[in-house]
Amino acid sequence: MGMQQTPLLMHRLLERGAQVAPDEEIVTATTDGYRRQTYKETRDRAHQLAHALHDAGIGIGDRVATFMWNGARHMEAYYAIASMGAVLHTLNLRLPDTDLEYIIEHAQDKIIIVDADVLPLLEKLKGRMPSVERIVVATEPGCEGWKTELPNPIDYEAFIEGKPTEYDWPDIDENSPLGLCYTSGTTGKPKGVEYEHRSQYLHTLTLGMTDTIALSAADTILSIVPMFHVMSWGVPWAATMLGSKHVLPHRFMDPKRIAQMLIDEKVTISAGVPTIWQGLRAVVDAAPDQFDFSSLQRVTCGGAAAPEALIRWYWEKLGVEMVQGWGMTETSPLATISKRIMKRSHLALDDDQIIANLAKAGRPMPGLDIEIFDENFKPLPHDGKAVGEILIRGPWICDSYYHTDQPDKFHEGWLITGDVGKIDEEEYLIITDRSKDLVKSGGEWISSVDLENHIVGMSGVAQACVVAQPHPKWDERPVAVVVPAEGAKVTPEQVIEHCAKAFAKWQLPDDVMFVDAIPLTSTGKMDKKVVRADLADKGYKLPDLRG
Ligand code: AMP
């Protein structure tokens, strides 16, 4: 062999930021300003955190959870936990406590690092987290003075204080896990996806490619996409590898504050779901002369389809390129990318053609295979017409769920994505539908099957079908279509009230409609495509409940 067999371990990339850009900043938004620390400080603190975790009994392969916003301490946790060979389990702040309880138990988390302001959410799990030995509480200015009855709590700063700033990162196998993220299933319990050093290492490198999001050492990136979901699309790793200036919004997610961060920190690139970009657009539209976004060059938009009108608005009003990405928790997540110019011949396209291309999910990331298949797993042509189930395979695509057997999600080495679409002659993937039964509201999942099962448990209800309907702000909201039992009288308010007993407020249907029957497929399942098409035919519009 001619080359060294260097294992692709994440610490190799993470140590680079502090080496090449020691004075570059990681900026965390606080109640009335920003907290700044350098890459060198972040690196040293990450080494200290690794020592503290090690001294608290964390070894290679142990799960350490975070329950945190995007902030510098969360960045330190990413750095330390992955580099020391432990597993960073990011807990989603928006999940109902029953799901969190299940996930923490399933992952056997030993320590949870939690932001002080969300401590009350975790407090609900008191006595329900038997695997958790210790809670480490991180405080940003304005959140000091926390109290908790959770086990063995310690302040983050006290936890790392006095620890050495050099940790000898272990040489482990490159296929060892470094991260764990749970995704909501169509029904039943959330499923864990484990990320490995090798898969994240390769994924991280692609973020710097000119033909993808082109993250660079010259950029200031505002990471809005949560670090508690799918490793924040890989941005924390890539920004640290490159030494990009990294701005983190913490809990300050309202569009006005986001606008201010973009301006104050002269942000050049940002990443978030369409709801974020819709929100920012509304703020700018309301006061067009108030904002100077001249530094901003591009925003990456993913997690749900980026509407063409939104892409056009960012380009025409702000001169900002909206780069679309498609992927999922199981795909690390970047699977396809669409940017203005994807090949040399696109230089000759007019703006309408370019924007039409941007509205497609995109072309495959290097090294991934993406195909569409019919119901017998026969591949379909890439002609922009044939519609099939999207399957994907490659070095950062998951091949199984964490300690959960789900063979129906895989086929001969391919992941069955649950998304439906077509591929055109230029290899653009176009998402047309979803075969998995989920509603995605503001980047967060709502299980239509769970809502349906709950609604049919109500007396006076014979059948229930929950479908997603497009919403200008949240992308999608759930609508319940209900068949009442013979002679029964049920009101929409009663259905919503019944759902409120088991679901978070943001998961409740926006509307309840009563029908005589629900259309069925040939195999007797509720035919949601037809239900959605019927609503569209009738010109259905969601009631304006959620702004
Ligand atoms: P998650 O696992 O929560 O990251 O969600 C992944 C799912 O979000 C995908 O399987 C799609 O259903 C949806 N999604 C993500 N990106 C896009 C996109 N660009 N266009 C349409 N749907 C998307």
Boltz pocket constraint, residues with backbone or C-beta under 6 A from the ligand:
constraints:
  - pocket:
      binder: B
      contacts: [[A, 183], [A, 230], [A, 301], [A, 302], [A, 303], [A, 304], [A, 305], [A, 306], [A, 324], [A, 325], [A, 326], [A, 327], [A, 328], [A, 329], [A, 330], [A, 333], [A, 361], [A, 417], [A, 418], [A, 419], [A, 431], [A, 434], [A, 440], [A, 443], [A, 445]]
      max_distance: 6.0
